[in-house]
């Protein structure tokens, strides 16, 4: 077996914490079927001759995006974070790689540069392989060639999962649920019908991978725990199979058997039900809760404001996050609800406190909301508002000026004329 010092590892930034005698790959307890290192005995022996082992402490850089790829790395134990971009400007977490992963495979085979940067999340043990030695190893073993192709196909699948998570998931809960499921499959193990995997990413890092904020991730994870979709055991979250409901796979509630239009009164159960929905809508706007607003608004949502402006669901979310008026406060009261099977029309009054042109105003009016019944409950697909009046601060009484007029205009009448 080659000595560690005999294998150059150029253009790397890490300082191995210790150099251990390589453990035989055949006796490694971390090996799993389908990994690159799960090769035949003779092929595995040649791989060991072409590699050595290095150990990295946590938070240690391995290689940097844009560096010449002269080595690839096989992770034996530990976890490594792969990122793209510049940490000083903008950085995106690509994925978390665990035992059995090959890092830099495409870059080495294409004689290119590393497309991502790698940094250890925990203490890790890796086997670096020099580019020329790895290519000679592939030429000598067809089994290794097939495993290399499988690893590249797996990288493509990871990239597709990232794109689907961002583009197809309609809510933060859906994106975060997909991320947890991906992590469970990539670095987790099956236990009791679910998954268990180490939670290595911070809430802020998970927010960057799901296009949301840290506060929303914290709140959504809390809701997942409340719904028993995930559980935390000894700082290791166990992802239960019921978490698939996060991605919209929960069974839909049975449709209402009554399809005829029914109007409701102010004391009806329907009014109380939709008042809760409207309260959730108002509270999401008042506390700037993106996740809560996504639960109320349908992806097909269209809003027609009192001024005639038309906005979509995404525009409403953008206004909630980036709005400059921090004094916005909404209060909505449902008066009547008309049921049409899986469609409901709610009418009521609202008061919107916001910043006017010169001062704070209370916009008072009436609304009409059209709801549709989905798996998760009722979501609004259309909203129209009509302003009845706007109340501002009471006008202050103007103080009468004591200044003299610049000139005086005398008043004449017929009685003031003198006889000529």
C-alpha positions, 0 to 999 in steps of 0.5 A: 500500500502506498505511503501517504507522503508518496502521493502528492495532493496539489492545490488543496488547502487542508491540513490533515489533523493526523495521518492514520494507517489506512484501514482495508476497504474490504473490512470497512464497516461503512461500505454500502451496496452501490457505492464506488468502493463496493467493488470486487476484492481484486479491484478493491485491492488495486484501489487501495494501492492507488490511494492513501488516507487523510483526516480532516477536522471539522470546518476544514476546507478541502478544495476551492471552486475554480482550482485545477482538479488534480485529485478526487476524493473518496469519503470514508467517514464524516460529512462534507458540505459542497458550495458554489459561489463566493462566500464574500458575495453570494454562496449557494449550498449544493448538497451534503456529501457523506460516506461513499461519495466521490468528490471531484469525479467529473472535474478530474475526468474532464481535466478541468477545474472544481465546479464547487468548493468543499468543506468538512462539516464534521471530522472526516476521513478521506482517500485522495486519488491523483488524477493520472493514477485514477485514470490508469485504474479505470483503464485497467478495470471495467467494473470501476468504469461502470461505477464511475458512470453511475456516480456521474449519473447520481450527480445529475440526479442530485442536480435535478432534485435541486431544480425540482425542489426550487421550481416545483414546490409551491410552498416553503413547507413543500421545499423544506420537506423535499430537502429533508427527504433528500438528505434522508436518502443521501446521508440517512439510514432507514429505521422503523419505517422512517429515516434517521440522519444527522442534522448538520445544516443550520437553519440559515443554511437550510433557508438558503437551500429552500429560498426562504428566511431563517425565521420561516425555516425555524417556524416550519420545522416547529410545525413539522414536529407538532404534526409528528412528521419529524422528531429530534432524538439526541440531536439527531432528527428522525424523518418519519414517512408521514413527512411525505405529506409535506410534499402534498401526498397526504390524502385529500379530505372527502368532498362535501356531498352537498353541491347545491349553493347554500348561504350561511348566517353570521352564527353558522359553523361555516362562518366560524370556519372561514373566520379562522382562515381570515384570521390566519390571513390577517395574522400572517400579514400583521407579523410578516409570516411568509409561511402562514400566508402561503398556507392561505393563498392558492398558487393561482391566487389573483387579488384586485385591490380597491384601487384596481391593481392586480397582483398574484400570489408571488407578488403578495409574498414579495410585498410581505417580505420587502414591504417598507411600511412596517405599520401595516395591520389588517383586520377582516370579519366574515359576514356571510359564506356561500358554499358551492361544493368545493368552492366557497365565497366569503363576504365581509368587512375589513380595516387596513391600517397603513401609511398614507401620503402624509400620515397613518390612515385606516382604510375601511371597506368590504371584501369578497374572497373565493376559496377552493377546497384542497388537501390541506384545507381552504385556499383563496383563489380570488380576492376583491376589495372595495373601499368605503372610506379612509379615516385619518388623524383629526384635522387640527384647528388652524390658529387665526393669524393676527397679521395685518393685510397688506392693503385694505379694499373699501366696501361701497354701497349705494348709500355711500354715494354723495350728490354731485 
